[in-house]
Amino acid sequence: MSIDLNLTMDDIDILKNGDRTPCTAGPIMRRTGWNGGTWVHYVPNDDNVSEFTVEKSNGQYVAGFIMYGSENYADARQSTYRNFTSYQNTGALASASGAAVLTLVNGGARVLFKEFELFNIDGQGNRTVATTYQLNQTLKVSENGLLCNDPDGSLNAVGIVNPTSVGICCKVPGTDGKLGLDLKY
């Protein structure tokens, strides 16, 4: 019998590793937390240690996505060892010391995402229309920092002037609920 101390409900499944670079979560992300697969953009540094600081993308700017989710002590499954092995630290002190370096994936990967937009934008700018993904369809980043397939005009209506295409759909959500992305960004 063995014990898998790192058994987690991962937010993403990496099928092919892509380009990865270090970054640091900005103050908003540290306060609110994040899931693995959250798309981010660069922001001004908030201290002298954080050379490359990121916040959740608003769809206008996209640097890549965060590989691992943040710590979550409210979840009983995430005990202390989990937060230091499977999840990224959110504390400001850890970030200021350089201990909370995140992994930013920004090119050439094949990934399955558990979190993505389930609804498209309607005529009033709300996400109410059920989304259907198709193979080889261009995927973009929504105003919520999630993958989506909204037309550029709909994304323009919610403030994304130049939507960023990040890749193509390589797997449609099935019973496993995962959306596949070939990251071409």
N, C-alpha and C positions, 0 to 999 in steps of 0.2 A: 504494500500500500504506500502511495506517495501523496504528499500534500503539495499542491500547486499554490504557492503564496501569491503568485502574480495573476491569478485567475480573475479577470475583469470582464465587464460588459463593454467592450471597446466601442467607441463611437464610429470608428472607421476600420476597414481592413485594407492593409497595404498589400497589393498583389505584385506590384513592381515598384521598388524604391526609385524615387526621382532625386532631383537636386534638393539638398537640405542645407539650411543655414541657421545659425543661432539668432535669436532675437529676445527681447524682453517685453513682457506684458506691461502696457501703460496703466495709469491709475484707474481708469474706468473699468478695464478688464479685471484688474486685481480686486476691485470692489464687488463686481457682479459675477465673476467667474466665467468660465467658458467650457464648451465641449470640444472634444477632438473633432476636427473637420471644420471648425469655424474659420471663415475667410477673413483676412485682416489686411490693413494698410499701414504704412509707416506714418508716425507722428513725431513731433519734436521731442527730443530727449527730456525726461523729467528729472534727471540727475546726471552726475558725471560718470557713473559706471555703465549706464544703459546706452551702449553705443547705437543700437538699432531697436527702437521702441515701436511697438505696434498696438493698434486698437482694432476692434471689430470693424470690418469693412461696411461701408454704406452703399456699396455697389459701384460707386464712382471711381474709386481707386482700389486696386487689388494687388497685394504683394505675394500672396499665396495663402495656404491654410495651415493652421496649427495641428501638429500631429497628435498631441495628447491633451486630454481634458484637464481642468484645474481640480485642485483638492476640494472635497466636499464632506466636511465632518458631520453634516446633517444626515448623511446616508450611513446607516449602521454597518453596511458591508465594507465601507472604506475605513479600516482601522489605521493606526499610525503607520505601520509598515507600508500599507498601500499608498498612502499619500506621498511617500518618498521614493517609491519605485514605479508606480503606475500612473501617477497624477503629478501635475506641476504645481508648485507652491504659489499661493496667491498673496502672501503677506508682503507688505511694503518693505519690511526689514530685509527679507530674503532677496527681494529685487534690488534694493540699494547695495547689498553686499555682492551682487552678481551671482548669487546662488540659484536664482529662479530663471535660468536661461531656458527658453522655449525652443522647440524644433519647428522651424518654418519650412514647409515643403513648397517649392516654387517652380517645379518644372519636371517634365518627363516621367511622371508616375502613372500607374494604373491603380485606382483606389475605389473601394466600395464605401459609400456614405450611408449612415443610418439616418442622418438628419439632412433634410433638403426641403424645398418649398413643396407643399402638398396642394396648394391652390394658386391659380394664376390671378393676375390683377384684372378686375372688372372695369367697366367704364367710369366708375366713381373713384378709382384708385385704391380699392380694397381688395384683399385676397379672398375671394369667395368662390371662384370658378375652379372646380376640381381639375387638377393637372393630369395630363397623360403624357408620359415620356416615350420617345421612340428611339430606336437604335440609330446611331450616326447623327443624331440631332445635336446642334450646337448648344452647349450649356454655358450659362453666364452666372454672375453673382448678383443676388438680390439686394434690396435695401436692408435686409435683415442679416446679411453676411452668410447666406445659404445658397446652395446651387439652385438654379431655376432654368426654365426654358421660355420665359416670357418674351414676346416680341419687343424689339427696341422701342417702339412707340409706347407700349404700356410702361416700360421702365422709365422712359422719358417723363411720363405723366406723374411718376412718384419722385422725380428729382434726379434721376440718373441720366445725365446728359449724354455721356459716351459709355454705354454698357460694355463691359469687358467680357469677351468670349474667352473662356479658360480651357476649353477642350470639347470633346465629343462624348456622347452617351455610348458606353460600351456594354451596359446591362440595364435593362428596365427593372423597376421594382416589382418583385414577385411576392411569393409567400414569405420570403425572408425580409422583405421591406427595405432592401438596399438598392441604391442607385449607383451605377458604375460610371466612372469618369476616366477617360484617357486624357491626362493633363497635358495640354499642348502649349500652355502659356509660357 
